[in-house]
Amino acid sequence: MLIEAIPNVSEGRRHAAVEAMAHAFTRGADAWLLDTHEDPSLHRSVVTAALEPDALIEASCALLDEAMKLIDLAHHHGVHPRIGALDVLPFVPLDDVSRDDVIELARDAASELAHRFELPVFLYGGAATSARPHALHELRRGGLTALQNRMDEGELVPDFGKKSLHETAGATAVGVRDFLISYNVALETEDVRVAHAIARSVRESSGGLPAVQALGMALPHKNLVQVSMNLTNFSKTSLQEAYEAVRTEATSKQIEIDHSEIVGLIPSEAAFEGMSSKLRLERAPGILEERLKQVGAI
């Protein structure tokens, strides 16, 4: 039985630090590191791992322990919105693990993180309770200062832990979700307003593509901007459809696409022939099932 875990940490510029956190998370016998993706512009990294259920809680604690040693949010600057050193910790059921079992484990992990490391932990997605149905984008809205103010005012109440941010590690959000594809399309312009406009046109909440979340972001390390998307249901909107929507909007503004990238791994059913060239991918996509076999997890 396996669970996919995709922690996002607020460090993307020190490879050794990212590597240390990834290995802390997967150092147990029942955990396998599948992929790491480091982004210096966003100052953020995404780790993809597979865990046996019994390994989930201690692996999560080992990861946060290492993140707190290596990251100080008081001196962190990056364009991606964030609430913590271990910013978000989502789990995805694999194999024959039930969603209900993963939700229970995620809640137990959230409780242990809050207790052991004395920071607020919020549940989101499938792990959230009806009493506190937190949405991840709402937790991040306004940044760390706004999050503390909203806790002080009682607008937001952590599911576990203190109602004050940890001085260096902030807070953490723990969730359960289905497969999500994180997909970025970089544009040949430094005008972030273009990325904002295109993101607004393609995201579902603004009347765009179904099951697509999107933000416009600057990439100062590359002198580009990007449309950063989450495809929350790739059967409703595929990678090809997301790329074409961005390309169409960019072309209408006389902007070219520089490249695109997939963050982390994708399931085999989301892949298609010739996708690297058709999507102008910087690197070939990693396939989840193939990677699980390569590391001996299945």
TORMAR-167805 format. One record per residue (C-alpha): residue in one letter; chain; x, y, z. Coordinates in steps of 0.001 Angstrom, whole numbers, plus 500000, padded with zeros to 6 digits. Example, Ala and Ser with C-alpha at 12.3 -4.5 7.8 and 13.67 -1.06 7.14 Angstrom:
REM residues 2
+------+------+--------+--------+--------+
| code | unit |      x |      y |      z |
+------+------+--------+--------+--------+
|    A |    A | 512300 | 495500 | 507800 |
|    S |    A | 513670 | 498940 | 507140 |
+------+------+--------+--------+--------+
REM end
This chain:
REM residues 298
+------+------+--------+--------+--------+
| code | unit |      x |      y |      z |
+------+------+--------+--------+--------+
|    M |    A | 500000 | 500000 | 500000 |
|    L |    A | 501403 | 503377 | 498999 |
|    I |    A | 500624 | 507040 | 499472 |
|    E |    A | 502090 | 509759 | 497280 |
|    A |    A | 503341 | 512816 | 499170 |
|    I |    A | 504259 | 516098 | 497496 |
|    P |    A | 505619 | 518514 | 500124 |
|    N |    A | 506438 | 522069 | 499014 |
|    V |    A | 509260 | 523738 | 500953 |
|    S |    A | 510225 | 527412 | 500908 |
|    E |    A | 513732 | 526934 | 499583 |
|    G |    A | 514765 | 526835 | 495942 |
|    R |    A | 518237 | 528360 | 495803 |
|    R |    A | 520412 | 526074 | 497917 |
|    H |    A | 520582 | 522644 | 496342 |
|    A |    A | 522228 | 521060 | 499374 |
|    A |    A | 519440 | 522300 | 501638 |
|    V |    A | 516720 | 520956 | 499351 |
|    E |    A | 518546 | 517650 | 499090 |
|    A |    A | 518839 | 517431 | 502878 |
|    M |    A | 515103 | 517980 | 503341 |
|    A |    A | 514193 | 515482 | 500634 |
|    H |    A | 516420 | 512823 | 502180 |
|    A |    A | 515130 | 513533 | 505683 |
|    F |    A | 511613 | 512890 | 504408 |
|    T |    A | 512511 | 509608 | 502728 |
|    R |    A | 515257 | 508175 | 504920 |
|    G |    A | 513018 | 505431 | 506344 |
|    A |    A | 512818 | 501932 | 504900 |
|    D |    A | 509203 | 502452 | 503842 |
|    A |    A | 509718 | 505732 | 501975 |
|    W |    A | 511050 | 506401 | 498474 |
|    L |    A | 512208 | 509675 | 496926 |
|    L |    A | 510762 | 509989 | 493424 |
|    D |    A | 511567 | 513534 | 492278 |
|    T |    A | 512686 | 516990 | 493360 |
|    H |    A | 512020 | 520224 | 491514 |
|    E |    A | 513900 | 523371 | 492571 |
|    D |    A | 512865 | 526850 | 491437 |
|    P |    A | 515197 | 529752 | 492328 |
|    S |    A | 512817 | 532466 | 491115 |
|    L |    A | 509918 | 531207 | 493202 |
|    H |    A | 512415 | 530252 | 495956 |
|    R |    A | 510497 | 527042 | 496369 |
|    S |    A | 510992 | 523330 | 495812 |
|    V |    A | 508581 | 520466 | 495327 |
|    V |    A | 509506 | 517002 | 496563 |
|    T |    A | 507639 | 513927 | 495337 |
|    A |    A | 507795 | 510752 | 497400 |
|    A |    A | 506001 | 507467 | 497976 |
|    L |    A | 505326 | 506318 | 501535 |
|    E |    A | 503914 | 503259 | 503208 |
|    P |    A | 501095 | 504365 | 505555 |
|    D |    A | 503096 | 503438 | 508672 |
|    A |    A | 505905 | 505782 | 507596 |
|    L |    A | 503794 | 508876 | 506963 |
|    I |    A | 503753 | 510554 | 510373 |
|    E |    A | 507427 | 510145 | 511261 |
|    A |    A | 508514 | 511091 | 507731 |
|    S |    A | 506452 | 514274 | 507981 |
|    C |    A | 508024 | 515148 | 511326 |
|    A |    A | 511529 | 514462 | 510016 |
|    L |    A | 510875 | 516766 | 507066 |
|    L |    A | 509590 | 519647 | 509181 |
|    D |    A | 512438 | 519211 | 511653 |
|    E |    A | 514970 | 519556 | 508815 |
|    A |    A | 513082 | 522454 | 507217 |
|    M |    A | 513110 | 524370 | 510496 |
|    K |    A | 516884 | 523926 | 510749 |
|    L |    A | 517475 | 525216 | 507230 |
|    I |    A | 514806 | 527859 | 506527 |
|    D |    A | 514123 | 531177 | 508248 |
|    L |    A | 511052 | 532872 | 506786 |
|    A |    A | 512122 | 536180 | 508313 |
|    H |    A | 514830 | 536275 | 505638 |
|    H |    A | 512969 | 534546 | 502821 |
|    H |    A | 512094 | 536317 | 499594 |
|    G |    A | 510303 | 534611 | 496703 |
|    V |    A | 507464 | 535409 | 494337 |
|    H |    A | 505346 | 532367 | 495202 |
|    P |    A | 502806 | 532932 | 498018 |
|    R |    A | 503634 | 530883 | 501106 |
|    I |    A | 502712 | 530419 | 504755 |
|    G |    A | 505530 | 528244 | 506038 |
|    A |    A | 508985 | 526719 | 505765 |
|    L |    A | 507145 | 523472 | 505095 |
|    D |    A | 504480 | 525369 | 503226 |
|    V |    A | 502114 | 522637 | 502152 |
|    L |    A | 502062 | 518875 | 502654 |
|    P |    A | 499531 | 517118 | 500396 |
|    F |    A | 498913 | 513378 | 500280 |
|    V |    A | 497390 | 511385 | 497412 |
|    P |    A | 496057 | 507820 | 497842 |
|    L |    A | 497748 | 505221 | 495640 |
|    D |    A | 497231 | 501484 | 495183 |
|    D |    A | 494507 | 500099 | 497429 |
|    V |    A | 494826 | 502682 | 500207 |
|    S |    A | 491411 | 504192 | 500861 |
|    R |    A | 490900 | 507938 | 500814 |
|    D |    A | 489367 | 507769 | 504292 |
|    D |    A | 492480 | 506064 | 505659 |
|    V |    A | 494720 | 508723 | 504115 |
|    I |    A | 492552 | 511489 | 505572 |
|    E |    A | 492874 | 509951 | 509028 |
|    L |    A | 496640 | 509639 | 508657 |
|    A |    A | 496964 | 513210 | 507361 |
|    R |    A | 495025 | 514551 | 510338 |
|    D |    A | 497158 | 512523 | 512744 |
|    A |    A | 500306 | 513864 | 511047 |
|    A |    A | 499005 | 517437 | 511270 |
|    S |    A | 498288 | 517007 | 514971 |
|    E |    A | 501750 | 515581 | 515634 |
|    L |    A | 503493 | 518353 | 513657 |
|    A |    A | 501652 | 521023 | 515641 |
|    H |    A | 502363 | 519346 | 518978 |
|    R |    A | 505999 | 518474 | 518380 |
|    F |    A | 507094 | 521705 | 516676 |
|    E |    A | 504746 | 524259 | 518270 |
|    L |    A | 503344 | 525887 | 515142 |
|    P |    A | 499844 | 526302 | 513694 |
|    V |    A | 498741 | 523602 | 511250 |
|    F |    A | 495763 | 523986 | 508943 |
|    L |    A | 493914 | 521175 | 507183 |
|    Y |    A | 492771 | 521718 | 503609 |
|    G |    A | 491258 | 519802 | 500704 |
|    G |    A | 490016 | 516336 | 501536 |
|    A |    A | 491577 | 516491 | 505003 |
|    A |    A | 489616 | 519620 | 506032 |
|    T |    A | 486711 | 519327 | 508426 |
|    S |    A | 483231 | 520738 | 507851 |
|    A |    A | 483795 | 523082 | 510792 |
|    R |    A | 486902 | 524601 | 509174 |
|    P |    A | 486798 | 524103 | 505399 |
|    H |    A | 490057 | 525902 | 504691 |
|    A |    A | 491038 | 526557 | 501081 |
|    L |    A | 494760 | 526732 | 500383 |
|    H |    A | 494610 | 529932 | 498336 |
|    E |    A | 492654 | 531607 | 501133 |
|    L |    A | 495265 | 530647 | 503722 |
|    R |    A | 497960 | 532236 | 501565 |
|    R |    A | 496006 | 535393 | 500777 |
|    G |    A | 497927 | 538450 | 501970 |
|    G |    A | 500987 | 536539 | 503117 |
|    L |    A | 502301 | 535826 | 506583 |
|    T |    A | 501387 | 539155 | 508168 |
|    A |    A | 497807 | 538869 | 506969 |
|    L |    A | 497621 | 535266 | 508177 |
|    Q |    A | 498662 | 536292 | 511687 |
|    N |    A | 496205 | 539185 | 511702 |
|    R |    A | 493377 | 536904 | 510589 |
|    M |    A | 494223 | 534436 | 513358 |
|    D |    A | 494318 | 537284 | 515890 |
|    E |    A | 490888 | 538430 | 514734 |
|    G |    A | 489438 | 534918 | 514845 |
|    E |    A | 488748 | 534799 | 511108 |
|    L |    A | 491094 | 531803 | 510762 |
|    V |    A | 491578 | 529165 | 513425 |
|    P |    A | 494269 | 526497 | 513020 |
|    D |    A | 493035 | 522944 | 513164 |
|    F |    A | 495959 | 522097 | 515420 |
|    G |    A | 498535 | 524030 | 517389 |
|    K |    A | 499075 | 527607 | 518445 |
|    K |    A | 497240 | 530628 | 517056 |
|    S |    A | 500530 | 532407 | 516454 |
|    L |    A | 503027 | 531830 | 513676 |
|    H |    A | 506318 | 530166 | 514476 |
|    E |    A | 509012 | 532856 | 514397 |
|    T |    A | 511056 | 531218 | 511629 |
|    A |    A | 508836 | 528419 | 510257 |
|    G |    A | 505442 | 530155 | 510014 |
|    A |    A | 502614 | 527646 | 509644 |
|    T |    A | 501938 | 524496 | 507639 |
|    A |    A | 498959 | 523279 | 505603 |
|    V |    A | 498297 | 519527 | 505417 |
|    G |    A | 495852 | 518143 | 502882 |
|    V |    A | 494528 | 515152 | 500958 |
|    R |    A | 493753 | 515480 | 497267 |
|    D |    A | 493498 | 513638 | 493986 |
|    F |    A | 496172 | 513733 | 491288 |
|    L |    A | 497090 | 517301 | 490421 |
|    I |    A | 499439 | 518378 | 487643 |
|    S |    A | 501503 | 521472 | 488336 |
|    Y |    A | 502255 | 523031 | 484973 |
|    N |    A | 504011 | 526300 | 484095 |
|    V |    A | 504196 | 528119 | 480762 |
|    A |    A | 506958 | 530743 | 480476 |
|    L |    A | 506438 | 533756 | 478209 |
|    E |    A | 508996 | 535866 | 476349 |
|    T |    A | 508297 | 539063 | 478230 |
|    E |    A | 509227 | 540632 | 481555 |
|    D |    A | 505821 | 542294 | 481909 |
|    V |    A | 504131 | 540351 | 484696 |
|    R |    A | 500840 | 542084 | 483872 |
|    V |    A | 500678 | 539944 | 480754 |
|    A |    A | 500996 | 536777 | 482857 |
|    H |    A | 498331 | 538040 | 485261 |
|    A |    A | 495940 | 538734 | 482381 |
|    I |    A | 496457 | 535348 | 480745 |
|    A |    A | 496129 | 533530 | 484066 |
|    R |    A | 492864 | 535323 | 484670 |
|    S |    A | 491544 | 534294 | 481260 |
|    V |    A | 492410 | 530584 | 481571 |
|    R |    A | 491506 | 529799 | 485179 |
|    E |    A | 488147 | 528280 | 486000 |
|    S |    A | 487240 | 530818 | 488677 |
|    S |    A | 487291 | 533580 | 486047 |
|    G |    A | 485255 | 531632 | 483511 |
|    G |    A | 488162 | 529875 | 481810 |
|    L |    A | 489108 | 526215 | 481584 |
|    P |    A | 487462 | 523684 | 483889 |
|    A |    A | 489571 | 522334 | 486754 |
|    V |    A | 492354 | 524881 | 486171 |
|    Q |    A | 493819 | 527193 | 488789 |
|    A |    A | 496250 | 529824 | 487504 |
|    L |    A | 498475 | 532668 | 488672 |
|    G |    A | 500799 | 535007 | 486816 |
|    M |    A | 504327 | 535256 | 488204 |
|    A |    A | 507615 | 536921 | 487373 |
|    L |    A | 510748 | 534835 | 486837 |
|    P |    A | 513486 | 537356 | 487652 |
|    H |    A | 516253 | 534746 | 487362 |
|    K |    A | 515266 | 534171 | 483718 |
|    N |    A | 513977 | 537635 | 482732 |
|    L |    A | 510643 | 536028 | 481830 |
|    V |    A | 507187 | 535685 | 483308 |
|    Q |    A | 505084 | 532562 | 483605 |
|    V |    A | 501521 | 531387 | 483867 |
|    S |    A | 501601 | 528922 | 486742 |
|    M |    A | 498747 | 526415 | 486607 |
|    N |    A | 497360 | 523559 | 488646 |
|    L |    A | 495332 | 521103 | 486598 |
|    T |    A | 493161 | 519612 | 489316 |
|    N |    A | 491442 | 517168 | 486950 |
|    F |    A | 493426 | 516445 | 483787 |
|    S |    A | 490510 | 514496 | 482293 |
|    K |    A | 488564 | 517772 | 482202 |
|    T |    A | 491447 | 519923 | 480960 |
|    S |    A | 494519 | 518200 | 479553 |
|    L |    A | 498064 | 519507 | 479407 |
|    Q |    A | 497665 | 520098 | 475680 |
|    E |    A | 494459 | 522096 | 476191 |
|    A |    A | 496045 | 524204 | 478927 |
|    Y |    A | 499091 | 524923 | 476763 |
|    E |    A | 496973 | 525875 | 473745 |
|    A |    A | 494804 | 528204 | 475809 |
|    V |    A | 497857 | 530063 | 477089 |
|    R |    A | 499432 | 530117 | 473634 |
|    T |    A | 496275 | 531550 | 472079 |
|    E |    A | 496068 | 534315 | 474666 |
|    A |    A | 499784 | 535084 | 474367 |
|    T |    A | 499624 | 535224 | 470579 |
|    S |    A | 496754 | 537703 | 470771 |
|    K |    A | 499120 | 539951 | 472763 |
|    Q |    A | 501995 | 539334 | 470323 |
|    I |    A | 503930 | 537380 | 472940 |
|    E |    A | 505777 | 534116 | 472234 |
|    I |    A | 506044 | 531106 | 474517 |
|    D |    A | 509617 | 530481 | 475652 |
|    H |    A | 509088 | 527026 | 477179 |
|    S |    A | 506884 | 525108 | 479560 |
|    E |    A | 507587 | 522761 | 482454 |
|    I |    A | 505842 | 520087 | 484477 |
|    V |    A | 506636 | 520236 | 488180 |
|    G |    A | 507018 | 516784 | 489663 |
|    L |    A | 505548 | 513649 | 488122 |
|    I |    A | 502416 | 512902 | 486108 |
|    P |    A | 500390 | 509689 | 485883 |
|    S |    A | 500837 | 507731 | 482659 |
|    E |    A | 497299 | 508436 | 481481 |
|    A |    A | 498063 | 512173 | 481372 |
|    A |    A | 500993 | 511665 | 478967 |
|    F |    A | 500695 | 511602 | 475166 |
|    E |    A | 502949 | 510986 | 472198 |
|    G |    A | 505207 | 513875 | 471272 |
|    M |    A | 504291 | 515878 | 474369 |
|    S |    A | 507816 | 517228 | 474924 |
|    S |    A | 507882 | 518987 | 471543 |
|    K |    A | 504191 | 519877 | 471452 |
|    L |    A | 504393 | 521542 | 474861 |
|    R |    A | 507928 | 522950 | 474398 |
|    L |    A | 508952 | 521195 | 477613 |
|    E |    A | 512361 | 521987 | 479100 |
|    R |    A | 512740 | 518381 | 480171 |
|    A |    A | 510914 | 515151 | 479435 |
|    P |    A | 508056 | 514515 | 481857 |
|    G |    A | 508543 | 512048 | 484679 |
|    I |    A | 505901 | 509317 | 484777 |
|    L |    A | 504764 | 508307 | 488250 |
|    E |    A | 504284 | 504607 | 487577 |
|    E |    A | 507674 | 504297 | 485868 |
|    R |    A | 509454 | 506087 | 488699 |
|    L |    A | 507809 | 503871 | 491333 |
|    K |    A | 509205 | 500823 | 489524 |
|    Q |    A | 512662 | 502374 | 489144 |
|    V |    A | 513054 | 502958 | 492889 |
|    G |    A | 511612 | 499563 | 493815 |
|    A |    A | 508494 | 500875 | 495506 |
|    I |    A | 506323 | 498543 | 493418 |
+------+------+--------+--------+--------+
REM end
